[in-house]
Amino acid sequence: MSLSTRDVSWVVGGRRIVDGVTLDVADGSVVGLLGPNGSGKSSLLRLLAGVRSPSSGQVLLDGVDLAGIRRRDVARRVAVVEQQAQTELDLVVADVVRLGRIPHRSTWAPEGEDDRAAVAEALARVELTEMASRSWHTLSGGERQRVHIARALAQQPQELLLDEPTNHLDVHHQLDLLDLVRRLRMTSVVALHDLNLAAMFCDRLVVLKDGAVVAAGTPGEVLTTGLIADVYRVRAVVTPEGPGGVPSVRFEPGPP
Amino acid sequence: MTTGSISAAARGVRWTLWAAGLALLALSIAVAITIGPADLSVGDVFSVVGQHLGLGDAGVSRIRDGIVWELRLPRTLLAAVCGAGLAICGAIMQSLLRNPLADPFVLGISSGASTGAVMVVVLGVGGGIITLSTGAFIGAVVAFAMVLLLAAGAGGTPDRVVLAGVAATQLFSALTSFIVTSSADAEQTRGVLFWLLGSLSGAGWHDVLTCGAVCLTGLVVCIALAPALDAFAFGEDAASSLGISVRWVRLVLLVVTALITATLVSAAGAIGFVGLVLPHAARAVVGPGHRLLLPATALIGAIFLVWVDTVARTVFSPQELPVGVVTALVGVPAFAVILYRRRVPA
């Protein structure tokens, strides 16, 4: 268990955004984080990344409390892909990917051979090598997310955290992006909205409601008519053995 | 292999550019000190400089020696230092606040300085012991402290810092106007107004050394934090996930830029537009990476202000224009171009 939490909570302005979450992410697995808007998915990811500090409980990296690890050392282990991160600056693709080397470089050192190699490899893994000198502002949404994944890979992390990476992408690019995450074979936690995508690409699912875990397990165990009615307040028909042997969810109008 | 040789070649070009830039700055200063209303030949000017650098007797009268060594040279050097310092501060503010319209005065420093200055000049605070410069410096620091407290209390995000800066700017501008309109005579008002618009007249070696030392120290600190500034490209959470201690870096950079700005403003008044426009020009030349951007911004700012000040003191000679007026006259059209190029597609 490289990444785990123990009864972790995050309270802001008296509101409990994340409420006593305990979870373990198995090495090399892709864990989907599900839940309606405002259920605490993004906040939990920020706690996992150490970008926010928990109000109580612990986030553990290889069993060590994240609070005791320097930010820079965390950034060499855990990389984050935010949803829709934007910039005003006139950067090219390679500039963005190069940001991933910041935690690896010392203050006065120029870019070294290992930095260049890591950037080149990251670009190759997301198949953007040819676009290295394209301006960020000319990229499509799907390309931008791939660049962010390349930047994350340039950090050479062991864990990858993605916050709704498929937001605003068309169906083709949604499938493409999650297939890429899958093929990276890294320990990953992905916040998702689409239940069918979650079933297709995740090994395990964790469902949040009001900041607390209400279900966790394989897609087959988690995605049931009852759970969807309870968490999302919609009526759904679940085919347990859908295409590819994973559950398939279809929604129906009307109250659950 | 090819990438290695290309980057080696690129590095060679880069060093050549730096050398050319520094040579241009030295040349600009050398030319600027030969220009002025006093009837001095180019030969006289350089023999004075040579004499002070220990290269033999110039054989020039004391008055002429004074014009070159006590007036023109410190003034031109202060212009270079102010241009460099204000431009760096602008570049940092724009990156830190993720706002292309930020400048060194966004934290209320210039209006705080003006309040401090008029309190000394008009109200006589300090009983003649505190100089206008010291009063301005204290005013600037008070305004900055107020902005920092207000911004921290409101959450410390970039937009809160900007809003706190706007509030402080309004407050201290109002205080300055209040003091000037209620107490100052015409002579004082004119003097204060001239200073408020930025003026390098009366610059001495003391100003050059103080401002130079502060700017150089600040530049070193900021270049050391260049990777952190790069990391802010996609916002504070992104910077944090790249291993940057966001609160710490933000505080250090705000304090360093505030001290640079306060020192420069107390020596030369609020010279506008240098810190707003020149970072954009530098970005267009060397790109957004701060390790290159900050020294390039400093160099471009220094060269720019040396020439602008030369124009300001000679165009309507013997009447002198406040340098801030000339920077604005040059800066506003440049700014319009930036706005136009950043226009939102209709």
Interface residues (C-beta under 8 A of the other chain):
Chain A: R46 A49 G50 V51 R70 R71 R72 D73 V74 A75 R76 V78 A79 V80 E82 A85 Q86 T87 E88 L89 D90 L91 D95 V96 L99 G100 I102 P103 R105 T107 W108 E113 R116 A120 Q155
Chain B: T3 G4 S7 R98 N99 P100 A224 P227 A228 D230 A231 A233 F234 G235 D237 A238 S240 S241 L242 G243 I244 S245 R283 G287 P288 G289
